[in-house]
Each structure stands twice: as structure tokens, then as C-alpha cells.
Amino acid sequence: MPEAFQQPVTADEIETLCRRAFGANMTVLSATELGTGDNTTVRVAIAVAGQEGWGLGART
């Protein structure tokens, strides 16, 4: 069953997750998939209005 396998997160999903966590004044600067396999980690760099950008790791 193809739907049983994990699918990579989309750019829209990453942006939605970051906005929920950091608020509407956040911009995703980049999202980089690190490695391959069953659990993929995505490094996300964001900028929040009035703050410096920093990275957040999210596992899928």
C-alpha cells in the first residue's frame, strides 16, 4: 500500500508548521533535507521579524 509509506514534507507543510510554532511574522529562508532513509531530517532556516534567522530540525 503506497499510502502506508512516509512521504516527504512539502514546502507548504514546512511553512505551515513553522508559522504555527513561531507566528505569522516568520519567513522560511531555506529548507534542506539531510540524508535519506525511513526518517528524514529537514533543516529549516527561518527569519522572525525583529530577530536573527536560526535553524530548526524536524524529523519526518
All heavy atoms as TSV, in Angstrom:
chain	resi	resn	atom	element	x	y	z
A	1	MET	N	N	0.835	-1.182	0.000
A	1	MET	CA	C	0.000	0.000	0.000
A	1	MET	C	C	0.882	1.249	0.000
A	1	MET	O	O	1.517	1.547	1.006
A	1	MET	CB	C	-0.896	-0.007	1.230
A	1	MET	CG	C	-1.905	-1.139	1.231
A	1	MET	SD	S	-2.897	-1.291	2.747
A	1	MET	CE	C	-3.367	0.343	3.095
A	2	PRO	N	N	0.926	1.964	-1.097
A	2	PRO	CA	C	1.782	3.152	-1.181
A	2	PRO	C	C	1.467	4.197	-0.110
A	2	PRO	O	O	2.351	4.872	0.369
A	2	PRO	CB	C	1.504	3.709	-2.573
A	2	PRO	CG	C	0.919	2.584	-3.336
A	2	PRO	CD	C	0.247	1.691	-2.344
A	3	GLU	N	N	0.214	4.338	0.290
A	3	GLU	CA	C	-0.131	5.350	1.292
A	3	GLU	C	C	0.414	5.001	2.671
A	3	GLU	O	O	0.443	5.832	3.571
A	3	GLU	CB	C	-1.643	5.582	1.350
A	3	GLU	CG	C	-2.454	4.382	1.801
A	3	GLU	CD	C	-2.827	3.410	0.693
A	3	GLU	OE1	O	-2.414	3.593	-0.462
A	3	GLU	OE2	O	-3.530	2.447	0.992
A	4	ALA	N	N	0.873	3.765	2.870
A	4	ALA	CA	C	1.415	3.343	4.161
A	4	ALA	C	C	2.835	3.865	4.375
A	4	ALA	O	O	3.321	3.883	5.487
A	4	ALA	CB	C	1.396	1.831	4.268
A	5	PHE	N	N	3.508	4.278	3.317
A	5	PHE	CA	C	4.877	4.755	3.421
A	5	PHE	C	C	4.906	6.245	3.720
A	5	PHE	O	O	4.047	7.004	3.283
A	5	PHE	CB	C	5.648	4.465	2.128
A	5	PHE	CG	C	5.815	3.002	1.868
A	5	PHE	CD1	C	5.011	2.355	0.962
A	5	PHE	CD2	C	6.778	2.283	2.564
A	5	PHE	CE1	C	5.165	1.003	0.728
A	5	PHE	CE2	C	6.929	0.928	2.333
A	5	PHE	CZ	C	6.121	0.279	1.411
A	6	GLN	N	N	5.922	6.654	4.475
A	6	GLN	CA	C	6.081	8.075	4.781
A	6	GLN	C	C	6.407	8.836	3.506
A	6	GLN	O	O	7.150	8.351	2.655
A	6	GLN	CB	C	7.197	8.277	5.793
A	6	GLN	CG	C	6.866	7.737	7.148
A	6	GLN	CD	C	8.014	7.931	8.124
A	6	GLN	OE1	O	9.136	8.158	7.732
A	6	GLN	NE2	N	7.704	7.832	9.392
A	7	GLN	N	N	5.849	10.006	3.407
A	7	GLN	CA	C	6.092	10.873	2.268
A	7	GLN	C	C	6.879	12.089	2.745
A	7	GLN	O	O	6.714	12.524	3.883
A	7	GLN	CB	C	4.765	11.322	1.648
A	7	GLN	CG	C	3.903	10.184	1.145
A	7	GLN	CD	C	4.550	9.453	0.002
A	7	GLN	OE1	O	5.060	10.053	-0.929
A	7	GLN	NE2	N	4.563	8.132	0.082
A	8	PRO	N	N	7.733	12.653	1.901
A	8	PRO	CA	C	8.475	13.847	2.308
A	8	PRO	C	C	7.510	15.012	2.539
A	8	PRO	O	O	6.447	15.083	1.921
A	8	PRO	CB	C	9.403	14.124	1.129
A	8	PRO	CG	C	8.820	13.384	-0.022
A	8	PRO	CD	C	8.033	12.241	0.541
A	9	VAL	N	N	7.887	15.893	3.448
A	9	VAL	CA	C	7.054	17.068	3.690
A	9	VAL	C	C	7.229	18.053	2.542
A	9	VAL	O	O	8.307	18.158	1.952
A	9	VAL	CB	C	7.379	17.746	5.038
A	9	VAL	CG1	C	6.966	16.888	6.198
A	9	VAL	CG2	C	8.842	18.102	5.145
A	10	THR	N	N	6.162	18.751	2.214
A	10	THR	CA	C	6.213	19.735	1.135
A	10	THR	C	C	6.641	21.087	1.684
A	10	THR	O	O	6.630	21.315	2.906
A	10	THR	CB	C	4.832	19.890	0.472
A	10	THR	OG1	O	3.935	20.459	1.426
A	10	THR	CG2	C	4.296	18.559	-0.031
A	11	ALA	N	N	6.994	21.991	0.797
A	11	ALA	CA	C	7.365	23.352	1.202
A	11	ALA	C	C	6.204	24.025	1.930
A	11	ALA	O	O	6.412	24.713	2.945
A	11	ALA	CB	C	7.778	24.168	-0.026
A	12	ASP	N	N	4.984	23.814	1.459
A	12	ASP	CA	C	3.809	24.402	2.119
A	12	ASP	C	C	3.627	23.851	3.532
A	12	ASP	O	O	3.287	24.593	4.453
A	12	ASP	CB	C	2.542	24.152	1.301
A	12	ASP	CG	C	2.470	24.988	0.039
A	12	ASP	OD1	O	3.164	26.032	-0.032
A	12	ASP	OD2	O	1.712	24.608	-0.872
A	13	GLU	N	N	3.866	22.556	3.710
A	13	GLU	CA	C	3.741	21.949	5.037
A	13	GLU	C	C	4.804	22.490	5.994
A	13	GLU	O	O	4.514	22.768	7.162
A	13	GLU	CB	C	3.832	20.427	4.939
A	13	GLU	CG	C	2.628	19.806	4.266
A	13	GLU	CD	C	2.811	18.346	3.929
A	13	GLU	OE1	O	3.952	17.903	3.661
A	13	GLU	OE2	O	1.795	17.628	3.935
A	14	ILE	N	N	6.024	22.654	5.501
A	14	ILE	CA	C	7.092	23.210	6.328
A	14	ILE	C	C	6.740	24.630	6.759
A	14	ILE	O	O	6.871	24.992	7.928
A	14	ILE	CB	C	8.441	23.178	5.581
A	14	ILE	CG1	C	8.917	21.726	5.433
A	14	ILE	CG2	C	9.492	24.032	6.283
A	14	ILE	CD1	C	10.107	21.549	4.528
A	15	GLU	N	N	6.263	25.432	5.819
A	15	GLU	CA	C	5.888	26.812	6.151
A	15	GLU	C	C	4.741	26.835	7.166
A	15	GLU	O	O	4.766	27.607	8.131
A	15	GLU	CB	C	5.503	27.590	4.895
A	15	GLU	CG	C	5.235	29.051	5.202
A	15	GLU	CD	C	5.172	29.912	3.966
A	15	GLU	OE1	O	5.488	29.446	2.861
A	15	GLU	OE2	O	4.800	31.082	4.115
A	16	THR	N	N	3.751	25.980	6.993
A	16	THR	CA	C	2.616	25.919	7.925
A	16	THR	C	C	3.083	25.529	9.320
A	16	THR	O	O	2.675	26.147	10.311
A	16	THR	CB	C	1.563	24.918	7.414
A	16	THR	OG1	O	1.064	25.381	6.154
A	16	THR	CG2	C	0.412	24.776	8.395
A	17	LEU	N	N	3.942	24.515	9.423
A	17	LEU	CA	C	4.464	24.087	10.720
A	17	LEU	C	C	5.241	25.209	11.399
A	17	LEU	O	O	5.092	25.444	12.601
A	17	LEU	CB	C	5.356	22.856	10.551
A	17	LEU	CG	C	4.650	21.559	10.188
A	17	LEU	CD1	C	5.668	20.504	9.777
A	17	LEU	CD2	C	3.821	21.068	11.355
A	18	CYS	N	N	6.076	25.895	10.638
A	18	CYS	CA	C	6.873	26.988	11.207
A	18	CYS	C	C	5.994	28.151	11.641
A	18	CYS	O	O	6.225	28.751	12.695
A	18	CYS	CB	C	7.924	27.451	10.205
A	18	CYS	SG	S	9.246	26.241	9.956
A	19	ARG	N	N	4.974	28.490	10.862
A	19	ARG	CA	C	4.066	29.582	11.250
A	19	ARG	C	C	3.306	29.229	12.532
A	19	ARG	O	O	3.093	30.083	13.385
A	19	ARG	CB	C	3.096	29.910	10.130
A	19	ARG	CG	C	3.761	30.635	8.990
A	19	ARG	CD	C	2.756	31.247	8.036
A	19	ARG	NE	N	3.433	31.819	6.896
A	19	ARG	CZ	C	4.003	33.013	6.897
A	19	ARG	NH1	N	3.971	33.748	7.973
A	19	ARG	NH2	N	4.609	33.470	5.822
A	20	ARG	N	N	2.920	27.977	12.673
A	20	ARG	CA	C	2.240	27.553	13.904
A	20	ARG	C	C	3.172	27.670	15.109
A	20	ARG	O	O	2.752	28.042	16.201
A	20	ARG	CB	C	1.741	26.119	13.774
A	20	ARG	CG	C	0.536	25.989	12.894
A	20	ARG	CD	C	0.059	24.562	12.825
A	20	ARG	NE	N	-1.005	24.416	11.861
A	20	ARG	CZ	C	-1.464	23.264	11.429
A	20	ARG	NH1	N	-0.952	22.132	11.895
A	20	ARG	NH2	N	-2.435	23.212	10.553
A	21	ALA	N	N	4.426	27.319	14.909
A	21	ALA	CA	C	5.392	27.330	16.016
A	21	ALA	C	C	5.915	28.729	16.335
A	21	ALA	O	O	6.110	29.066	17.497
A	21	ALA	CB	C	6.564	26.410	15.690
A	22	PHE	N	N	6.126	29.568	15.311
A	22	PHE	CA	C	6.824	30.836	15.505
A	22	PHE	C	C	5.996	32.072	15.183
A	22	PHE	O	O	6.455	33.187	15.357
A	22	PHE	CB	C	8.113	30.854	14.685
A	22	PHE	CG	C	9.026	29.721	15.039
A	22	PHE	CD1	C	9.203	28.665	14.173
A	22	PHE	CD2	C	9.679	29.693	16.255
A	22	PHE	CE1	C	10.023	27.602	14.495
A	22	PHE	CE2	C	10.502	28.635	16.598
A	22	PHE	CZ	C	10.672	27.584	15.718
A	23	GLY	N	N	4.771	31.891	14.681
A	23	GLY	CA	C	3.890	33.018	14.423
A	23	GLY	C	C	3.917	33.497	12.979
A	23	GLY	O	O	4.759	33.093	12.177
A	24	ALA	N	N	2.985	34.382	12.686
A	24	ALA	CA	C	2.785	34.863	11.317
A	24	ALA	C	C	3.907	35.778	10.835
A	24	ALA	O	O	4.056	35.982	9.631
A	24	ALA	CB	C	1.443	35.589	11.212
A	25	ASN	N	N	4.722	36.330	11.742
A	25	ASN	CA	C	5.806	37.240	11.350
A	25	ASN	C	C	7.082	36.490	10.993
A	25	ASN	O	O	8.173	37.029	11.049
A	25	ASN	CB	C	6.090	38.241	12.478
A	25	ASN	CG	C	4.940	39.193	12.668
A	25	ASN	OD1	O	4.230	39.515	11.724
A	25	ASN	ND2	N	4.735	39.621	13.887
A	26	MET	N	N	6.945	35.243	10.605
A	26	MET	CA	C	8.063	34.364	10.305
A	26	MET	C	C	8.146	34.125	8.797
A	26	MET	O	O	7.136	34.079	8.113
A	26	MET	CB	C	7.786	33.065	11.061
A	26	MET	CG	C	8.667	31.875	10.930
A	26	MET	SD	S	8.720	30.924	9.423
A	26	MET	CE	C	7.068	30.727	8.896
A	27	THR	N	N	9.379	34.026	8.303
A	27	THR	CA	C	9.628	33.708	6.894
A	27	THR	C	C	10.582	32.530	6.832
A	27	THR	O	O	11.609	32.530	7.503
A	27	THR	CB	C	10.259	34.908	6.157
A	27	THR	OG1	O	9.400	36.026	6.271
A	27	THR	CG2	C	10.496	34.593	4.692
A	28	VAL	N	N	10.254	31.517	6.031
A	28	VAL	CA	C	11.177	30.401	5.811
A	28	VAL	C	C	12.227	30.858	4.811
A	28	VAL	O	O	11.899	31.279	3.700
A	28	VAL	CB	C	10.429	29.145	5.293
A	28	VAL	CG1	C	11.428	28.053	4.928
A	28	VAL	CG2	C	9.429	28.648	6.313
A	29	LEU	N	N	13.494	30.809	5.227
A	29	LEU	CA	C	14.588	31.209	4.340
A	29	LEU	C	C	15.051	30.043	3.477
A	29	LEU	O	O	15.374	30.220	2.308
A	29	LEU	CB	C	15.765	31.740	5.164
A	29	LEU	CG	C	15.457	32.936	6.059
A	29	LEU	CD1	C	16.672	33.282	6.907
A	29	LEU	CD2	C	15.017	34.123	5.227
A	30	SER	N	N	15.101	28.853	4.074
A	30	SER	CA	C	15.504	27.659	3.328
A	30	SER	C	C	15.077	26.416	4.093
A	30	SER	O	O	14.869	26.460	5.307
A	30	SER	CB	C	17.020	27.629	3.101
A	30	SER	OG	O	17.702	27.486	4.335
A	31	ALA	N	N	14.941	25.324	3.364
A	31	ALA	CA	C	14.658	24.018	3.965
A	31	ALA	C	C	15.496	22.995	3.213
A	31	ALA	O	O	15.386	22.887	1.988
A	31	ALA	CB	C	13.177	23.691	3.868
A	32	THR	N	N	16.348	22.277	3.946
A	32	THR	CA	C	17.273	21.335	3.334
A	32	THR	C	C	17.068	19.951	3.935
A	32	THR	O	O	17.144	19.782	5.150
A	32	THR	CB	C	18.733	21.780	3.581
A	32	THR	OG1	O	18.881	23.125	3.148
A	32	THR	CG2	C	19.702	20.888	2.848
A	33	GLU	N	N	16.814	18.975	3.087
A	33	GLU	CA	C	16.673	17.597	3.540
A	33	GLU	C	C	18.063	17.044	3.824
A	33	GLU	O	O	18.965	17.155	3.000
A	33	GLU	CB	C	15.974	16.775	2.468
A	33	GLU	CG	C	15.630	15.381	2.903
A	33	GLU	CD	C	14.848	14.639	1.845
A	33	GLU	OE1	O	13.758	15.101	1.458
A	33	GLU	OE2	O	15.336	13.588	1.398
A	34	LEU	N	N	18.220	16.462	5.004
A	34	LEU	CA	C	19.511	15.903	5.404
A	34	LEU	C	C	19.426	14.386	5.407
A	34	LEU	O	O	18.759	13.797	6.241
A	34	LEU	CB	C	19.892	16.396	6.807
A	34	LEU	CG	C	19.903	17.908	7.000
A	34	LEU	CD1	C	20.152	18.247	8.455
A	34	LEU	CD2	C	20.948	18.547	6.107
A	35	GLY	N	N	20.087	13.754	4.457
A	35	GLY	CA	C	20.118	12.301	4.413
A	35	GLY	C	C	18.866	11.696	3.813
A	35	GLY	O	O	17.952	12.372	3.373
A	36	THR	N	N	18.854	10.373	3.810
A	36	THR	CA	C	17.729	9.619	3.276
A	36	THR	C	C	17.430	8.471	4.224
A	36	THR	O	O	18.158	8.228	5.171
A	36	THR	CB	C	18.059	9.053	1.883
A	36	THR	OG1	O	19.203	8.215	2.003
A	36	THR	CG2	C	18.312	10.153	0.878
A	37	GLY	N	N	16.372	7.768	3.966
A	37	GLY	CA	C	16.031	6.622	4.794
A	37	GLY	C	C	14.612	6.722	5.315
A	37	GLY	O	O	13.801	7.500	4.828
A	38	ASP	N	N	14.320	5.898	6.330
A	38	ASP	CA	C	12.971	5.863	6.880
A	38	ASP	C	C	12.576	7.168	7.550
A	38	ASP	O	O	11.447	7.617	7.442
A	38	ASP	CB	C	12.842	4.724	7.890
A	38	ASP	CG	C	12.963	3.359	7.230
A	38	ASP	OD1	O	12.681	3.269	6.023
A	38	ASP	OD2	O	13.330	2.413	7.919
A	39	ASN	N	N	13.497	7.773	8.288
A	39	ASN	CA	C	13.234	9.041	8.970
A	39	ASN	C	C	14.175	10.095	8.403
A	39	ASN	O	O	15.386	10.009	8.592
A	39	ASN	CB	C	13.460	8.923	10.486
A	39	ASN	CG	C	12.439	8.020	11.115
A	39	ASN	OD1	O	11.253	8.157	10.856
A	39	ASN	ND2	N	12.893	7.085	11.924
A	40	THR	N	N	13.630	11.043	7.704
A	40	THR	CA	C	14.433	12.088	7.099
A	40	THR	C	C	14.356	13.336	7.957
A	40	THR	O	O	13.288	13.728	8.408
A	40	THR	CB	C	13.923	12.403	5.674
A	40	THR	OG1	O	13.979	11.207	4.905
A	40	THR	CG2	C	14.753	13.473	5.010
A	41	THR	N	N	15.491	13.963	8.174
A	41	THR	CA	C	15.558	15.210	8.925
A	41	THR	C	C	15.624	16.366	7.952
A	41	THR	O	O	16.341	16.313	6.953
A	41	THR	CB	C	16.799	15.220	9.843
A	41	THR	OG1	O	16.705	14.121	10.732
A	41	THR	CG2	C	16.890	16.506	10.632
A	42	VAL	N	N	14.878	17.416	8.248
A	42	VAL	CA	C	14.882	18.611	7.422
A	42	VAL	C	C	15.400	19.767	8.271
A	42	VAL	O	O	14.893	20.020	9.354
A	42	VAL	CB	C	13.458	18.944	6.904
A	42	VAL	CG1	C	13.468	20.216	6.074
A	42	VAL	CG2	C	12.906	17.790	6.098
A	43	ARG	N	N	16.443	20.436	7.786
A	43	ARG	CA	C	16.962	21.628	8.460
A	43	ARG	C	C	16.263	22.839	7.858
A	43	ARG	O	O	16.274	23.036	6.643
A	43	ARG	CB	C	18.474	21.743	8.285
A	43	ARG	CG	C	19.027	22.994	8.997
A	43	ARG	CD	C	20.526	23.123	8.843
A	43	ARG	NE	N	20.871	23.200	7.436
A	43	ARG	CZ	C	21.951	22.646	6.908
A	43	ARG	NH1	N	22.773	21.946	7.648
A	43	ARG	NH2	N	22.191	22.787	5.626
A	44	VAL	N	N	15.628	23.633	8.718
A	44	VAL	CA	C	14.865	24.781	8.265
A	44	VAL	C	C	15.485	26.047	8.848
A	44	VAL	O	O	15.668	26.143	10.061
A	44	VAL	CB	C	13.381	24.685	8.700
A	44	VAL	CG1	C	12.602	25.896	8.235
A	44	VAL	CG2	C	12.757	23.407	8.165
A	45	ALA	N	N	15.838	26.986	7.999
A	45	ALA	CA	C	16.320	28.296	8.442
A	45	ALA	C	C	15.163	29.279	8.302
A	45	ALA	O	O	14.513	29.328	7.254
A	45	ALA	CB	C	17.516	28.738	7.614
A	46	ILE	N	N	14.904	30.019	9.367
A	46	ILE	CA	C	13.796	30.973	9.351
A	46	ILE	C	C	14.286	32.347	9.783
A	46	ILE	O	O	15.354	32.487	10.381
A	46	ILE	CB	C	12.652	30.532	10.283
A	46	ILE	CG1	C	13.106	30.535	11.745
A	46	ILE	CG2	C	12.103	29.181	9.876
A	46	ILE	CD1	C	11.988	30.382	12.742
A	47	ALA	N	N	13.500	33.341	9.467
A	47	ALA	CA	C	13.702	34.694	9.975
A	47	ALA	C	C	12.388	35.117	10.625
A	47	ALA	O	O	11.318	34.895	10.072
A	47	ALA	CB	C	14.068	35.646	8.849
A	48	VAL	N	N	12.499	35.662	11.824
A	48	VAL	CA	C	11.336	36.183	12.530
A	48	VAL	C	C	11.528	37.683	12.633
A	48	VAL	O	O	12.614	38.148	12.992
A	48	VAL	CB	C	11.194	35.548	13.936
A	48	VAL	CG1	C	9.992	36.112	14.672
A	48	VAL	CG2	C	11.085	34.033	13.819
A	49	ALA	N	N	10.503	38.452	12.296
A	49	ALA	CA	C	10.607	39.905	12.321
A	49	ALA	C	C	11.225	40.365	13.633
A	49	ALA	O	O	10.757	39.989	14.709
A	49	ALA	CB	C	9.230	40.532	12.134
A	50	GLY	N	N	12.329	41.127	13.546
A	50	GLY	CA	C	12.999	41.648	14.725
A	50	GLY	C	C	14.014	40.707	15.340
A	50	GLY	O	O	14.612	41.032	16.355
A	51	GLN	N	N	14.232	39.527	14.741
A	51	GLN	CA	C	15.194	38.560	15.271
A	51	GLN	C	C	16.056	38.018	14.152
A	51	GLN	O	O	15.668	38.052	12.988
A	51	GLN	CB	C	14.465	37.398	15.952
A	51	GLN	CG	C	13.615	37.819	17.124
A	51	GLN	CD	C	12.910	36.620	17.747
A	51	GLN	OE1	O	13.261	35.478	17.504
A	51	GLN	NE2	N	11.912	36.895	18.550
A	52	GLU	N	N	17.217	37.465	14.500
A	52	GLU	CA	C	18.076	36.828	13.508
A	52	GLU	C	C	17.514	35.471	13.122
A	52	GLU	O	O	16.813	34.844	13.909
A	52	GLU	CB	C	19.483	36.619	14.077
A	52	GLU	CG	C	20.258	37.907	14.243
A	52	GLU	CD	C	21.689	37.620	14.652
A	52	GLU	OE1	O	22.260	36.616	14.182
A	52	GLU	OE2	O	22.212	38.398	15.433
A	53	GLY	N	N	17.832	35.002	11.912
A	53	GLY	CA	C	17.413	33.672	11.475
A	53	GLY	C	C	18.188	32.595	12.209
A	53	GLY	O	O	19.307	32.802	12.652
A	54	TRP	N	N	17.576	31.425	12.373
A	54	TRP	CA	C	18.229	30.298	13.009
A	54	TRP	C	C	17.603	29.021	12.487
A	54	TRP	O	O	16.585	29.054	11.812
A	54	TRP	CB	C	18.160	30.392	14.531
A	54	TRP	CG	C	16.800	30.583	15.091
A	54	TRP	CD1	C	16.108	31.761	15.160
A	54	TRP	CD2	C	15.957	29.606	15.657
A	54	TRP	NE1	N	14.892	31.563	15.721
A	54	TRP	CE2	C	14.760	30.253	16.050
A	54	TRP	CE3	C	16.070	28.250	15.893
A	54	TRP	CZ2	C	13.704	29.565	16.652
A	54	TRP	CZ3	C	15.011	27.588	16.495
A	54	TRP	CH2	C	13.874	28.250	16.869
A	55	GLY	N	N	18.200	27.892	12.783
A	55	GLY	CA	C	17.755	26.624	12.216
A	55	GLY	C	C	16.887	25.825	13.172
A	55	GLY	O	O	17.000	25.926	14.382
A	56	LEU	N	N	16.014	25.023	12.607
A	56	LEU	CA	C	15.137	24.130	13.361
A	56	LEU	C	C	15.151	22.787	12.646
A	56	LEU	O	O	14.884	22.723	11.453
A	56	LEU	CB	C	13.713	24.693	13.381
A	56	LEU	CG	C	12.605	23.770	13.880
A	56	LEU	CD1	C	12.759	23.526	15.375
A	56	LEU	CD2	C	11.254	24.360	13.588
A	57	GLY	N	N	15.442	21.722	13.353
A	57	GLY	CA	C	15.433	20.390	12.763
A	57	GLY	C	C	14.067	19.750	12.971
A	57	GLY	O	O	13.528	19.774	14.062
A	58	ALA	N	N	13.501	19.170	11.937
A	58	ALA	CA	C	12.217	18.473	12.040
A	58	ALA	C	C	12.366	17.113	11.395
A	58	ALA	O	O	12.829	17.019	10.263
A	58	ALA	CB	C	11.120	19.268	11.350
A	59	ARG	N	N	12.007	16.062	12.102
A	59	ARG	CA	C	12.098	14.711	11.554
A	59	ARG	C	C	10.746	14.317	10.973
A	59	ARG	O	O	9.716	14.624	11.538
A	59	ARG	CB	C	12.487	13.718	12.632
A	59	ARG	CG	C	13.847	14.053	13.216
A	59	ARG	CD	C	14.286	12.978	14.109
A	59	ARG	NE	N	15.229	12.208	13.309
A	59	ARG	CZ	C	15.663	11.013	13.595
A	59	ARG	NH1	N	15.208	10.408	14.656
A	59	ARG	NH2	N	16.515	10.398	12.834
A	60	THR	N	N	10.802	13.627	9.843
A	60	THR	CA	C	9.569	13.131	9.221
A	60	THR	C	C	9.567	11.640	9.243
A	60	THR	O	O	10.580	11.012	9.386
A	60	THR	CB	C	9.420	13.628	7.768
A	60	THR	OG1	O	10.516	13.130	7.011
A	60	THR	CG2	C	9.365	15.132	7.714
